[in-house]
Structure formats: structure tokens, C-alpha cells
Amino acid sequence: MTGGVCVALTILFTVYGQLVLKWQIGGKALPEGTSEKLSFLMGQFLNPWIVSGFVAAFVASLCWMAAMTKLPLSQAYPFMALSFVLVTLLSSPLFGEPLTPSKVAGTFLLMVGLVFICR
């Protein structure tokens, strides 16, 4: 597996984890009391979708370790900005989050910055 594939898999698993956690927890209110918060959060571990999000984060870490054996950090790490781009763009259709002009501009600037860093 090439370094680029490892980085791409890291990004995909990271984005999946973020989106699935938001999907499953997004509409629920965090209780006020400390014990209630802890009980609520621990109860989420019974949700298979939540577990899949944590597994995705773990797999993303493994992919990142593999990427680090093949690429310099300064070359690979800027591509992690794509996770911000993908989460921002997918949050609008999936969760109805607003995609404001400032978010679009920021996303565009991240992409432009990535082009400059990679040169």
C-alpha cells in the first residue's frame, strides 16, 4: 500500500467517525449532573454505530502509522486538512447544517493552501 493510499484511508476513516458520531449523538442533550453525564456517555457504548465510529478512529490511527513509514510528516500531514473540507461539505446535506459563504470561502482557502504546501 502506498503512502498516499494510507493517508487517503486515514482521512476517510476519520471523516466517517466524525459523521457517524454526530449522526448518533447530535440531537441528544448532555445531562447536567456529573453522574448523569457519565451514565449517558457510557450508555453510548452500547450503540453499534457509536462503536463503529470509535473503531474507525482506531483504524485511521493504524493507517496513519502506516503512512508515516512511507512519507515525511511535512508531506503527509497537510492532507489531513481534507478531513475538515469533507466534514464541512457533508454536514450540510446530511445534518442540515448551514453552508455559509464564510464556510465555503474557508474551505476554498484550505484547498488553495494545500496546493501551495504541496509544491
PDB file as gemmi writes it, atoms N, CA and C in Angstrom:
CRYST1    1.000    1.000    1.000  90.00  90.00  90.00 P 1                      
ATOM      1  N   MET A   1       0.857  -1.175   0.000  1.00  0.00           N  
ATOM      2  CA  MET A   1       0.000   0.000   0.000  1.00  0.00           C  
ATOM      3  C   MET A   1       0.903   1.238   0.000  1.00  0.00           C  
ATOM      4  N   THR A   2       0.609   2.184  -0.868  1.00  0.00           N  
ATOM      5  CA  THR A   2       1.430   3.390  -0.964  1.00  0.00           C  
ATOM      6  C   THR A   2       1.114   4.349   0.180  1.00  0.00           C  
ATOM      7  N   GLY A   3       2.007   5.304   0.387  1.00  0.00           N  
ATOM      8  CA  GLY A   3       1.791   6.318   1.409  1.00  0.00           C  
ATOM      9  C   GLY A   3       0.546   7.139   1.147  1.00  0.00           C  
ATOM     10  N   GLY A   4       0.309   7.453  -0.122  1.00  0.00           N  
ATOM     11  CA  GLY A   4      -0.879   8.228  -0.480  1.00  0.00           C  
ATOM     12  C   GLY A   4      -2.172   7.488  -0.159  1.00  0.00           C  
ATOM     13  N   VAL A   5      -2.181   6.190  -0.401  1.00  0.00           N  
ATOM     14  CA  VAL A   5      -3.362   5.380  -0.076  1.00  0.00           C  
ATOM     15  C   VAL A   5      -3.573   5.353   1.433  1.00  0.00           C  
ATOM     16  N   CYS A   6      -2.489   5.223   2.183  1.00  0.00           N  
ATOM     17  CA  CYS A   6      -2.591   5.220   3.649  1.00  0.00           C  
ATOM     18  C   CYS A   6      -3.156   6.542   4.164  1.00  0.00           C  
ATOM     19  N   VAL A   7      -2.703   7.652   3.605  1.00  0.00           N  
ATOM     20  CA  VAL A   7      -3.221   8.967   4.009  1.00  0.00           C  
ATOM     21  C   VAL A   7      -4.695   9.084   3.632  1.00  0.00           C  
ATOM     22  N   ALA A   8      -5.045   8.649   2.425  1.00  0.00           N  
ATOM     23  CA  ALA A   8      -6.450   8.716   1.987  1.00  0.00           C  
ATOM     24  C   ALA A   8      -7.349   7.885   2.899  1.00  0.00           C  
ATOM     25  N   LEU A   9      -6.895   6.703   3.276  1.00  0.00           N  
ATOM     26  CA  LEU A   9      -7.683   5.867   4.189  1.00  0.00           C  
ATOM     27  C   LEU A   9      -7.808   6.515   5.564  1.00  0.00           C  
ATOM     28  N   THR A  10      -6.730   7.145   6.015  1.00  0.00           N  
ATOM     29  CA  THR A  10      -6.791   7.867   7.292  1.00  0.00           C  
ATOM     30  C   THR A  10      -7.877   8.931   7.242  1.00  0.00           C  
ATOM     31  N   ILE A  11      -7.893   9.688   6.170  1.00  0.00           N  
ATOM     32  CA  ILE A  11      -8.889  10.761   6.017  1.00  0.00           C  
ATOM     33  C   ILE A  11     -10.299  10.176   5.967  1.00  0.00           C  
ATOM     34  N   LEU A  12     -10.503   9.142   5.179  1.00  0.00           N  
ATOM     35  CA  LEU A  12     -11.842   8.554   5.037  1.00  0.00           C  
ATOM     36  C   LEU A  12     -12.357   7.979   6.354  1.00  0.00           C  
ATOM     37  N   PHE A  13     -11.510   7.254   7.074  1.00  0.00           N  
ATOM     38  CA  PHE A  13     -11.941   6.698   8.356  1.00  0.00           C  
ATOM     39  C   PHE A  13     -12.188   7.798   9.388  1.00  0.00           C  
ATOM     40  N   THR A  14     -11.377   8.850   9.360  1.00  0.00           N  
ATOM     41  CA  THR A  14     -11.577   9.975  10.274  1.00  0.00           C  
ATOM     42  C   THR A  14     -12.910  10.662   9.998  1.00  0.00           C  
ATOM     43  N   VAL A  15     -13.184  10.938   8.739  1.00  0.00           N  
ATOM     44  CA  VAL A  15     -14.435  11.604   8.359  1.00  0.00           C  
ATOM     45  C   VAL A  15     -15.632  10.728   8.717  1.00  0.00           C  
ATOM     46  N   TYR A  16     -15.554   9.445   8.414  1.00  0.00           N  
ATOM     47  CA  TYR A  16     -16.643   8.537   8.775  1.00  0.00           C  
ATOM     48  C   TYR A  16     -16.909   8.593  10.278  1.00  0.00           C  
ATOM     49  N   GLY A  17     -15.854   8.504  11.076  1.00  0.00           N  
ATOM     50  CA  GLY A  17     -16.020   8.524  12.526  1.00  0.00           C  
ATOM     51  C   GLY A  17     -16.707   9.784  13.014  1.00  0.00           C  
ATOM     52  N   GLN A  18     -16.300  10.927  12.488  1.00  0.00           N  
ATOM     53  CA  GLN A  18     -16.911  12.194  12.899  1.00  0.00           C  
ATOM     54  C   GLN A  18     -18.381  12.260  12.501  1.00  0.00           C  
ATOM     55  N   LEU A  19     -18.675  11.852  11.283  1.00  0.00           N  
ATOM     56  CA  LEU A  19     -20.055  11.934  10.794  1.00  0.00           C  
ATOM     57  C   LEU A  19     -20.984  10.972  11.527  1.00  0.00           C  
ATOM     58  N   VAL A  20     -20.520   9.761  11.781  1.00  0.00           N  
ATOM     59  CA  VAL A  20     -21.383   8.785  12.447  1.00  0.00           C  
ATOM     60  C   VAL A  20     -21.622   9.178  13.904  1.00  0.00           C  
ATOM     61  N   LEU A  21     -20.618   9.744  14.571  1.00  0.00           N  
ATOM     62  CA  LEU A  21     -20.824  10.194  15.952  1.00  0.00           C  
ATOM     63  C   LEU A  21     -21.822  11.341  16.002  1.00  0.00           C  
ATOM     64  N   LYS A  22     -21.712  12.276  15.085  1.00  0.00           N  
ATOM     65  CA  LYS A  22     -22.663  13.385  15.033  1.00  0.00           C  
ATOM     66  C   LYS A  22     -24.067  12.863  14.737  1.00  0.00           C  
ATOM     67  N   TRP A  23     -24.177  11.939  13.813  1.00  0.00           N  
ATOM     68  CA  TRP A  23     -25.467  11.367  13.437  1.00  0.00           C  
ATOM     69  C   TRP A  23     -26.152  10.716  14.640  1.00  0.00           C  
ATOM     70  N   GLN A  24     -25.387   9.987  15.424  1.00  0.00           N  
ATOM     71  CA  GLN A  24     -25.975   9.240  16.528  1.00  0.00           C  
ATOM     72  C   GLN A  24     -26.173  10.060  17.802  1.00  0.00           C  
ATOM     73  N   ILE A  25     -25.341  11.056  18.034  1.00  0.00           N  
ATOM     74  CA  ILE A  25     -25.424  11.822  19.278  1.00  0.00           C  
ATOM     75  C   ILE A  25     -25.948  13.227  19.057  1.00  0.00           C  
ATOM     76  N   GLY A  26     -25.907  13.713  17.830  1.00  0.00           N  
ATOM     77  CA  GLY A  26     -26.206  15.103  17.524  1.00  0.00           C  
ATOM     78  C   GLY A  26     -27.455  15.691  18.123  1.00  0.00           C  
ATOM     79  N   GLY A  27     -28.556  14.960  18.172  1.00  0.00           N  
ATOM     80  CA  GLY A  27     -29.804  15.523  18.661  1.00  0.00           C  
ATOM     81  C   GLY A  27     -30.047  15.320  20.141  1.00  0.00           C  
ATOM     82  N   LYS A  28     -29.152  14.631  20.811  1.00  0.00           N  
ATOM     83  CA  LYS A  28     -29.354  14.319  22.226  1.00  0.00           C  
ATOM     84  C   LYS A  28     -28.711  15.390  23.101  1.00  0.00           C  
ATOM     85  N   ALA A  29     -29.396  15.744  24.167  1.00  0.00           N  
ATOM     86  CA  ALA A  29     -28.855  16.734  25.105  1.00  0.00           C  
ATOM     87  C   ALA A  29     -27.996  16.032  26.152  1.00  0.00           C  
ATOM     88  N   LEU A  30     -26.861  16.632  26.460  1.00  0.00           N  
ATOM     89  CA  LEU A  30     -25.993  16.109  27.510  1.00  0.00           C  
ATOM     90  C   LEU A  30     -26.598  16.477  28.856  1.00  0.00           C  
ATOM     91  N   PRO A  31     -26.850  15.502  29.725  1.00  0.00           N  
ATOM     92  CA  PRO A  31     -27.442  15.808  31.032  1.00  0.00           C  
ATOM     93  C   PRO A  31     -26.570  16.766  31.843  1.00  0.00           C  
ATOM     94  N   GLU A  32     -27.177  17.385  32.845  1.00  0.00           N  
ATOM     95  CA  GLU A  32     -26.485  18.388  33.664  1.00  0.00           C  
ATOM     96  C   GLU A  32     -25.557  17.783  34.709  1.00  0.00           C  
ATOM     97  N   GLY A  33     -26.038  16.836  35.474  1.00  0.00           N  
ATOM     98  CA  GLY A  33     -25.247  16.286  36.579  1.00  0.00           C  
ATOM     99  C   GLY A  33     -24.082  15.448  36.107  1.00  0.00           C  
ATOM    100  N   THR A  34     -23.035  15.410  36.918  1.00  0.00           N  
ATOM    101  CA  THR A  34     -21.829  14.663  36.554  1.00  0.00           C  
ATOM    102  C   THR A  34     -22.112  13.181  36.386  1.00  0.00           C  
ATOM    103  N   SER A  35     -22.820  12.579  37.330  1.00  0.00           N  
ATOM    104  CA  SER A  35     -23.094  11.143  37.219  1.00  0.00           C  
ATOM    105  C   SER A  35     -24.023  10.859  36.043  1.00  0.00           C  
ATOM    106  N   GLU A  36     -24.955  11.778  35.776  1.00  0.00           N  
ATOM    107  CA  GLU A  36     -25.853  11.604  34.635  1.00  0.00           C  
ATOM    108  C   GLU A  36     -25.093  11.720  33.317  1.00  0.00           C  
ATOM    109  N   LYS A  37     -24.139  12.657  33.271  1.00  0.00           N  
ATOM    110  CA  LYS A  37     -23.309  12.800  32.065  1.00  0.00           C  
ATOM    111  C   LYS A  37     -22.525  11.523  31.814  1.00  0.00           C  
ATOM    112  N   LEU A  38     -21.896  11.027  32.879  1.00  0.00           N  
ATOM    113  CA  LEU A  38     -21.092   9.818  32.757  1.00  0.00           C  
ATOM    114  C   LEU A  38     -21.958   8.635  32.327  1.00  0.00           C  
ATOM    115  N   SER A  39     -23.129   8.508  32.922  1.00  0.00           N  
ATOM    116  CA  SER A  39     -24.048   7.425  32.572  1.00  0.00           C  
ATOM    117  C   SER A  39     -24.491   7.542  31.112  1.00  0.00           C  
ATOM    118  N   PHE A  40     -24.819   8.752  30.692  1.00  0.00           N  
ATOM    119  CA  PHE A  40     -25.232   8.991  29.308  1.00  0.00           C  
ATOM    120  C   PHE A  40     -24.124   8.592  28.338  1.00  0.00           C  
ATOM    121  N   LEU A  41     -22.911   9.081  28.600  1.00  0.00           N  
ATOM    122  CA  LEU A  41     -21.798   8.814  27.687  1.00  0.00           C  
ATOM    123  C   LEU A  41     -21.423   7.336  27.676  1.00  0.00           C  
ATOM    124  N   MET A  42     -21.413   6.706  28.839  1.00  0.00           N  
ATOM    125  CA  MET A  42     -21.093   5.276  28.889  1.00  0.00           C  
ATOM    126  C   MET A  42     -22.171   4.457  28.173  1.00  0.00           C  
ATOM    127  N   GLY A  43     -23.426   4.904  28.279  1.00  0.00           N  
ATOM    128  CA  GLY A  43     -24.517   4.217  27.597  1.00  0.00           C  
ATOM    129  C   GLY A  43     -24.379   4.247  26.087  1.00  0.00           C  
ATOM    130  N   GLN A  44     -23.677   5.242  25.571  1.00  0.00           N  
ATOM    131  CA  GLN A  44     -23.491   5.341  24.124  1.00  0.00           C  
ATOM    132  C   GLN A  44     -22.630   4.207  23.577  1.00  0.00           C  
ATOM    133  N   PHE A  45     -21.839   3.589  24.446  1.00  0.00           N  
ATOM    134  CA  PHE A  45     -21.000   2.476  24.004  1.00  0.00           C  
ATOM    135  C   PHE A  45     -21.817   1.237  23.641  1.00  0.00           C  
ATOM    136  N   LEU A  46     -23.102   1.235  23.984  1.00  0.00           N  
ATOM    137  CA  LEU A  46     -23.974   0.124  23.606  1.00  0.00           C  
ATOM    138  C   LEU A  46     -24.527   0.297  22.197  1.00  0.00           C  
ATOM    139  N   ASN A  47     -24.345   1.482  21.635  1.00  0.00           N  
ATOM    140  CA  ASN A  47     -24.834   1.778  20.294  1.00  0.00           C  
ATOM    141  C   ASN A  47     -23.797   1.291  19.275  1.00  0.00           C  
ATOM    142  N   PRO A  48     -24.158   0.337  18.414  1.00  0.00           N  
ATOM    143  CA  PRO A  48     -23.173  -0.183  17.461  1.00  0.00           C  
ATOM    144  C   PRO A  48     -22.629   0.870  16.499  1.00  0.00           C  
ATOM    145  N   TRP A  49     -23.435   1.882  16.165  1.00  0.00           N  
ATOM    146  CA  TRP A  49     -22.939   2.951  15.292  1.00  0.00           C  
ATOM    147  C   TRP A  49     -21.847   3.748  15.995  1.00  0.00           C  
ATOM    148  N   ILE A  50     -22.041   4.034  17.273  1.00  0.00           N  
ATOM    149  CA  ILE A  50     -21.025   4.753  18.045  1.00  0.00           C  
ATOM    150  C   ILE A  50     -19.747   3.926  18.095  1.00  0.00           C  
ATOM    151  N   VAL A  51     -19.900   2.640  18.363  1.00  0.00           N  
ATOM    152  CA  VAL A  51     -18.738   1.747  18.401  1.00  0.00           C  
ATOM    153  C   VAL A  51     -18.026   1.766  17.052  1.00  0.00           C  
ATOM    154  N   SER A  52     -18.785   1.777  15.962  1.00  0.00           N  
ATOM    155  CA  SER A  52     -18.156   1.807  14.634  1.00  0.00           C  
ATOM    156  C   SER A  52     -17.363   3.096  14.427  1.00  0.00           C  
ATOM    157  N   GLY A  53     -17.840   4.196  15.011  1.00  0.00           N  
ATOM    158  CA  GLY A  53     -17.097   5.454  14.927  1.00  0.00           C  
ATOM    159  C   GLY A  53     -15.762   5.376  15.646  1.00  0.00           C  
ATOM    160  N   PHE A  54     -15.764   4.733  16.825  1.00  0.00           N  
ATOM    161  CA  PHE A  54     -14.512   4.561  17.562  1.00  0.00           C  
ATOM    162  C   PHE A  54     -13.576   3.590  16.852  1.00  0.00           C  
ATOM    163  N   VAL A  55     -14.138   2.543  16.285  1.00  0.00           N  
ATOM    164  CA  VAL A  55     -13.324   1.597  15.517  1.00  0.00           C  
ATOM    165  C   VAL A  55     -12.704   2.309  14.314  1.00  0.00           C  
ATOM    166  N   ALA A  56     -13.484   3.158  13.655  1.00  0.00           N  
ATOM    167  CA  ALA A  56     -12.963   3.915  12.510  1.00  0.00           C  
ATOM    168  C   ALA A  56     -11.802   4.809  12.936  1.00  0.00           C  
ATOM    169  N   ALA A  57     -11.926   5.440  14.108  1.00  0.00           N  
ATOM    170  CA  ALA A  57     -10.834   6.284  14.603  1.00  0.00           C  
ATOM    171  C   ALA A  57      -9.581   5.450  14.862  1.00  0.00           C  
ATOM    172  N   PHE A  58      -9.762   4.255  15.395  1.00  0.00           N  
ATOM    173  CA  PHE A  58      -8.625   3.368  15.647  1.00  0.00           C  
ATOM    174  C   PHE A  58      -7.983   2.926  14.331  1.00  0.00           C  
ATOM    175  N   VAL A  59      -8.812   2.542  13.367  1.00  0.00           N  
ATOM    176  CA  VAL A  59      -8.288   2.124  12.059  1.00  0.00           C  
ATOM    177  C   VAL A  59      -7.582   3.298  11.377  1.00  0.00           C  
ATOM    178  N   ALA A  60      -8.143   4.500  11.519  1.00  0.00           N  
ATOM    179  CA  ALA A  60      -7.487   5.691  10.965  1.00  0.00           C  
ATOM    180  C   ALA A  60      -6.098   5.857  11.568  1.00  0.00           C  
ATOM    181  N   SER A  61      -5.969   5.592  12.860  1.00  0.00           N  
ATOM    182  CA  SER A  61      -4.658   5.690  13.520  1.00  0.00           C  
ATOM    183  C   SER A  61      -3.683   4.666  12.958  1.00  0.00           C  
ATOM    184  N   LEU A  62      -4.165   3.464  12.716  1.00  0.00           N  
ATOM    185  CA  LEU A  62      -3.300   2.436  12.123  1.00  0.00           C  
ATOM    186  C   LEU A  62      -2.862   2.831  10.714  1.00  0.00           C  
ATOM    187  N   CYS A  63      -3.794   3.361   9.934  1.00  0.00           N  
ATOM    188  CA  CYS A  63      -3.456   3.816   8.579  1.00  0.00           C  
ATOM    189  C   CYS A  63      -2.439   4.950   8.629  1.00  0.00           C  
ATOM    190  N   TRP A  64      -2.599   5.845   9.613  1.00  0.00           N  
ATOM    191  CA  TRP A  64      -1.667   6.961   9.750  1.00  0.00           C  
ATOM    192  C   TRP A  64      -0.273   6.453  10.103  1.00  0.00           C  
ATOM    193  N   MET A  65      -0.200   5.468  10.993  1.00  0.00           N  
ATOM    194  CA  MET A  65       1.109   4.896  11.329  1.00  0.00           C  
ATOM    195  C   MET A  65       1.752   4.296  10.084  1.00  0.00           C  
ATOM    196  N   ALA A  66       0.960   3.616   9.264  1.00  0.00           N  
ATOM    197  CA  ALA A  66       1.492   3.054   8.019  1.00  0.00           C  
ATOM    198  C   ALA A  66       1.966   4.165   7.089  1.00  0.00           C  
ATOM    199  N   ALA A  67       1.205   5.251   7.015  1.00  0.00           N  
ATOM    200  CA  ALA A  67       1.600   6.382   6.163  1.00  0.00           C  
ATOM    201  C   ALA A  67       2.928   6.969   6.626  1.00  0.00           C  
ATOM    202  N   MET A  68       3.127   7.011   7.939  1.00  0.00           N  
ATOM    203  CA  MET A  68       4.354   7.603   8.476  1.00  0.00           C  
ATOM    204  C   MET A  68       5.588   6.766   8.162  1.00  0.00           C  
ATOM    205  N   THR A  69       5.392   5.490   7.824  1.00  0.00           N  
ATOM    206  CA  THR A  69       6.535   4.668   7.425  1.00  0.00           C  
ATOM    207  C   THR A  69       6.930   4.920   5.976  1.00  0.00           C  
ATOM    208  N   LYS A  70       6.060   5.614   5.234  1.00  0.00           N  
ATOM    209  CA  LYS A  70       6.291   5.790   3.803  1.00  0.00           C  
ATOM    210  C   LYS A  70       6.493   7.236   3.366  1.00  0.00           C  
ATOM    211  N   LEU A  71       6.011   8.186   4.161  1.00  0.00           N  
ATOM    212  CA  LEU A  71       6.049   9.594   3.756  1.00  0.00           C  
ATOM    213  C   LEU A  71       6.612  10.466   4.870  1.00  0.00           C  
ATOM    214  N   PRO A  72       7.255  11.578   4.500  1.00  0.00           N  
ATOM    215  CA  PRO A  72       7.649  12.546   5.522  1.00  0.00           C  
ATOM    216  C   PRO A  72       6.397  13.195   6.122  1.00  0.00           C  
ATOM    217  N   LEU A  73       6.440  13.494   7.398  1.00  0.00           N  
ATOM    218  CA  LEU A  73       5.307  14.119   8.079  1.00  0.00           C  
ATOM    219  C   LEU A  73       4.907  15.423   7.406  1.00  0.00           C  
ATOM    220  N   SER A  74       5.904  16.213   7.008  1.00  0.00           N  
ATOM    221  CA  SER A  74       5.614  17.510   6.390  1.00  0.00           C  
ATOM    222  C   SER A  74       4.916  17.373   5.041  1.00  0.00           C  
ATOM    223  N   GLN A  75       5.021  16.224   4.422  1.00  0.00           N  
ATOM    224  CA  GLN A  75       4.333  15.976   3.154  1.00  0.00           C  
ATOM    225  C   GLN A  75       2.935  15.402   3.395  1.00  0.00           C  
ATOM    226  N   ALA A  76       2.793  14.527   4.369  1.00  0.00           N  
ATOM    227  CA  ALA A  76       1.522  13.837   4.591  1.00  0.00           C  
ATOM    228  C   ALA A  76       0.525  14.658   5.401  1.00  0.00           C  
ATOM    229  N   TYR A  77       0.998  15.330   6.442  1.00  0.00           N  
ATOM    230  CA  TYR A  77       0.071  15.968   7.382  1.00  0.00           C  
ATOM    231  C   TYR A  77      -0.814  17.048   6.769  1.00  0.00           C  
ATOM    232  N   PRO A  78      -0.324  17.867   5.851  1.00  0.00           N  
ATOM    233  CA  PRO A  78      -1.220  18.872   5.258  1.00  0.00           C  
ATOM    234  C   PRO A  78      -2.477  18.271   4.632  1.00  0.00           C  
ATOM    235  N   PHE A  79      -2.394  17.044   4.156  1.00  0.00           N  
ATOM    236  CA  PHE A  79      -3.567  16.420   3.545  1.00  0.00           C  
ATOM    237  C   PHE A  79      -4.678  16.142   4.552  1.00  0.00           C  
ATOM    238  N   MET A  80      -4.341  16.147   5.834  1.00  0.00           N  
ATOM    239  CA  MET A  80      -5.376  15.956   6.852  1.00  0.00           C  
ATOM    240  C   MET A  80      -6.382  17.096   6.829  1.00  0.00           C  
ATOM    241  N   ALA A  81      -6.012  18.235   6.227  1.00  0.00           N  
ATOM    242  CA  ALA A  81      -6.960  19.346   6.069  1.00  0.00           C  
ATOM    243  C   ALA A  81      -8.165  18.921   5.234  1.00  0.00           C  
ATOM    244  N   LEU A  82      -7.982  17.905   4.410  1.00  0.00           N  
ATOM    245  CA  LEU A  82      -9.111  17.414   3.612  1.00  0.00           C  
ATOM    246  C   LEU A  82     -10.223  16.852   4.492  1.00  0.00           C  
ATOM    247  N   SER A  83      -9.875  16.392   5.685  1.00  0.00           N  
ATOM    248  CA  SER A  83     -10.930  15.908   6.582  1.00  0.00           C  
ATOM    249  C   SER A  83     -11.839  17.060   6.995  1.00  0.00           C  
ATOM    250  N   PHE A  84     -11.276  18.254   7.225  1.00  0.00           N  
ATOM    251  CA  PHE A  84     -12.092  19.423   7.553  1.00  0.00           C  
ATOM    252  C   PHE A  84     -12.998  19.787   6.377  1.00  0.00           C  
ATOM    253  N   VAL A  85     -12.435  19.721   5.189  1.00  0.00           N  
ATOM    254  CA  VAL A  85     -13.195  20.050   3.980  1.00  0.00           C  
ATOM    255  C   VAL A  85     -14.359  19.077   3.808  1.00  0.00           C  
ATOM    256  N   LEU A  86     -14.081  17.788   3.906  1.00  0.00           N  
ATOM    257  CA  LEU A  86     -15.125  16.785   3.701  1.00  0.00           C  
ATOM    258  C   LEU A  86     -16.213  16.847   4.768  1.00  0.00           C  
ATOM    259  N   VAL A  87     -15.815  17.009   6.028  1.00  0.00           N  
ATOM    260  CA  VAL A  87     -16.815  17.094   7.101  1.00  0.00           C  
ATOM    261  C   VAL A  87     -17.689  18.328   6.911  1.00  0.00           C  
ATOM    262  N   THR A  88     -17.083  19.449   6.558  1.00  0.00           N  
ATOM    263  CA  THR A  88     -17.853  20.677   6.332  1.00  0.00           C  
ATOM    264  C   THR A  88     -18.841  20.500   5.185  1.00  0.00           C  
ATOM    265  N   LEU A  89     -18.374  19.947   4.077  1.00  0.00           N  
ATOM    266  CA  LEU A  89     -19.242  19.784   2.908  1.00  0.00           C  
ATOM    267  C   LEU A  89     -20.332  18.734   3.121  1.00  0.00           C  
ATOM    268  N   LEU A  90     -20.040  17.674   3.851  1.00  0.00           N  
ATOM    269  CA  LEU A  90     -21.025  16.617   4.071  1.00  0.00           C  
ATOM    270  C   LEU A  90     -22.009  16.940   5.191  1.00  0.00           C  
ATOM    271  N   SER A  91     -21.633  17.822   6.097  1.00  0.00           N  
ATOM    272  CA  SER A  91     -22.522  18.180   7.210  1.00  0.00           C  
ATOM    273  C   SER A  91     -23.766  18.913   6.738  1.00  0.00           C  
ATOM    274  N   SER A  92     -23.656  19.596   5.632  1.00  0.00           N  
ATOM    275  CA  SER A  92     -24.813  20.331   5.121  1.00  0.00           C  
ATOM    276  C   SER A  92     -25.911  19.389   4.617  1.00  0.00           C  
ATOM    277  N   PRO A  93     -25.620  18.492   3.673  1.00  0.00           N  
ATOM    278  CA  PRO A  93     -26.704  17.616   3.214  1.00  0.00           C  
ATOM    279  C   PRO A  93     -27.122  16.556   4.238  1.00  0.00           C  
ATOM    280  N   LEU A  94     -26.182  16.089   5.048  1.00  0.00           N  
ATOM    281  CA  LEU A  94     -26.507  15.015   5.988  1.00  0.00           C  
ATOM    282  C   LEU A  94     -27.239  15.499   7.234  1.00  0.00           C  
ATOM    283  N   PHE A  95     -26.859  16.681   7.737  1.00  0.00           N  
ATOM    284  CA  PHE A  95     -27.403  17.151   9.013  1.00  0.00           C  
ATOM    285  C   PHE A  95     -28.133  18.478   8.914  1.00  0.00           C  
ATOM    286  N   GLY A  96     -28.210  19.019   7.706  1.00  0.00           N  
ATOM    287  CA  GLY A  96     -28.889  20.298   7.532  1.00  0.00           C  
ATOM    288  C   GLY A  96     -28.131  21.475   8.111  1.00  0.00           C  
ATOM    289  N   GLU A  97     -26.831  21.311   8.344  1.00  0.00           N  
ATOM    290  CA  GLU A  97     -26.031  22.420   8.858  1.00  0.00           C  
ATOM    291  C   GLU A  97     -25.821  23.435   7.740  1.00  0.00           C  
ATOM    292  N   PRO A  98     -25.866  24.715   8.075  1.00  0.00           N  
ATOM    293  CA  PRO A  98     -25.734  25.729   7.020  1.00  0.00           C  
ATOM    294  C   PRO A  98     -24.331  25.733   6.408  1.00  0.00           C  
ATOM    295  N   LEU A  99     -24.305  25.856   5.111  1.00  0.00           N  
ATOM    296  CA  LEU A  99     -23.041  26.007   4.387  1.00  0.00           C  
ATOM    297  C   LEU A  99     -22.972  27.468   3.965  1.00  0.00           C  
ATOM    298  N   THR A 100     -22.491  28.285   4.880  1.00  0.00           N  
ATOM    299  CA  THR A 100     -22.483  29.732   4.693  1.00  0.00           C  
ATOM    300  C   THR A 100     -21.378  30.153   3.726  1.00  0.00           C  
ATOM    301  N   PRO A 101     -21.480  31.361   3.190  1.00  0.00           N  
ATOM    302  CA  PRO A 101     -20.403  31.855   2.323  1.00  0.00           C  
ATOM    303  C   PRO A 101     -19.039  31.842   3.018  1.00  0.00           C  
ATOM    304  N   SER A 102     -19.007  32.130   4.303  1.00  0.00           N  
ATOM    305  CA  SER A 102     -17.716  32.121   5.002  1.00  0.00           C  
ATOM    306  C   SER A 102     -17.164  30.700   5.114  1.00  0.00           C  
ATOM    307  N   LYS A 103     -18.029  29.706   5.293  1.00  0.00           N  
ATOM    308  CA  LYS A 103     -17.558  28.318   5.327  1.00  0.00           C  
ATOM    309  C   LYS A 103     -17.049  27.889   3.957  1.00  0.00           C  
ATOM    310  N   VAL A 104     -17.757  28.296   2.917  1.00  0.00           N  
ATOM    311  CA  VAL A 104     -17.321  27.975   1.553  1.00  0.00           C  
ATOM    312  C   VAL A 104     -15.969  28.629   1.279  1.00  0.00           C  
ATOM    313  N   ALA A 105     -15.827  29.891   1.664  1.00  0.00           N  
ATOM    314  CA  ALA A 105     -14.559  30.606   1.456  1.00  0.00           C  
ATOM    315  C   ALA A 105     -13.434  29.951   2.249  1.00  0.00           C  
ATOM    316  N   GLY A 106     -13.702  29.604   3.496  1.00  0.00           N  
ATOM    317  CA  GLY A 106     -12.686  28.949   4.315  1.00  0.00           C  
ATOM    318  C   GLY A 106     -12.270  27.607   3.744  1.00  0.00           C  
ATOM    319  N   THR A 107     -13.239  26.863   3.259  1.00  0.00           N  
ATOM    320  CA  THR A 107     -12.957  25.569   2.639  1.00  0.00           C  
ATOM    321  C   THR A 107     -12.105  25.756   1.386  1.00  0.00           C  
ATOM    322  N   PHE A 108     -12.448  26.755   0.594  1.00  0.00           N  
ATOM    323  CA  PHE A 108     -11.671  27.062  -0.607  1.00  0.00           C  
ATOM    324  C   PHE A 108     -10.234  27.440  -0.230  1.00  0.00           C  
ATOM    325  N   LEU A 109     -10.080  28.267   0.804  1.00  0.00           N  
ATOM    326  CA  LEU A 109      -8.740  28.673   1.236  1.00  0.00           C  
ATOM    327  C   LEU A 109      -7.922  27.482   1.741  1.00  0.00           C  
ATOM    328  N   LEU A 110      -8.571  26.548   2.424  1.00  0.00           N  
ATOM    329  CA  LEU A 110      -7.861  25.335   2.842  1.00  0.00           C  
ATOM    330  C   LEU A 110      -7.329  24.577   1.633  1.00  0.00           C  
ATOM    331  N   MET A 111      -8.150  24.469   0.605  1.00  0.00           N  
ATOM    332  CA  MET A 111      -7.733  23.757  -0.602  1.00  0.00           C  
ATOM    333  C   MET A 111      -6.585  24.483  -1.307  1.00  0.00           C  
ATOM    334  N   VAL A 112      -6.687  25.806  -1.394  1.00  0.00           N  
ATOM    335  CA  VAL A 112      -5.612  26.594  -2.008  1.00  0.00           C  
ATOM    336  C   VAL A 112      -4.331  26.439  -1.191  1.00  0.00           C  
ATOM    337  N   GLY A 113      -4.461  26.501   0.119  1.00  0.00           N  
ATOM    338  CA  GLY A 113      -3.297  26.326   0.988  1.00  0.00           C  
ATOM    339  C   GLY A 113      -2.652  24.969   0.797  1.00  0.00           C  
ATOM    340  N   LEU A 114      -3.460  23.951   0.630  1.00  0.00           N  
ATOM    341  CA  LEU A 114      -2.932  22.611   0.410  1.00  0.00           C  
ATOM    342  C   LEU A 114      -2.130  22.545  -0.887  1.00  0.00           C  
ATOM    343  N   VAL A 115      -2.620  23.209  -1.922  1.00  0.00           N  
ATOM    344  CA  VAL A 115      -1.892  23.247  -3.196  1.00  0.00           C  
ATOM    345  C   VAL A 115      -0.527  23.906  -2.996  1.00  0.00           C  
ATOM    346  N   PHE A 116      -0.496  25.028  -2.265  1.00  0.00           N  
ATOM    347  CA  PHE A 116       0.773  25.724  -2.042  1.00  0.00           C  
ATOM    348  C   PHE A 116       1.739  24.901  -1.192  1.00  0.00           C  
ATOM    349  N   ILE A 117       1.235  24.254  -0.169  1.00  0.00           N  
ATOM    350  CA  ILE A 117       2.103  23.458   0.703  1.00  0.00           C  
ATOM    351  C   ILE A 117       2.711  22.282  -0.051  1.00  0.00           C  
ATOM    352  N   CYS A 118       1.958  21.722  -0.972  1.00  0.00           N  
ATOM    353  CA  CYS A 118       2.416  20.523  -1.680  1.00  0.00           C  
ATOM    354  C   CYS A 118       3.391  20.818  -2.812  1.00  0.00           C  
ATOM    355  N   ARG A 119       3.605  22.072  -3.119  1.00  0.00           N  
ATOM    356  CA  ARG A 119       4.540  22.414  -4.200  1.00  0.00           C  
ATOM    357  C   ARG A 119       5.953  22.414  -3.713  1.00  0.00           C  
TER     358      ARG A 119                                                      
END                                                                             
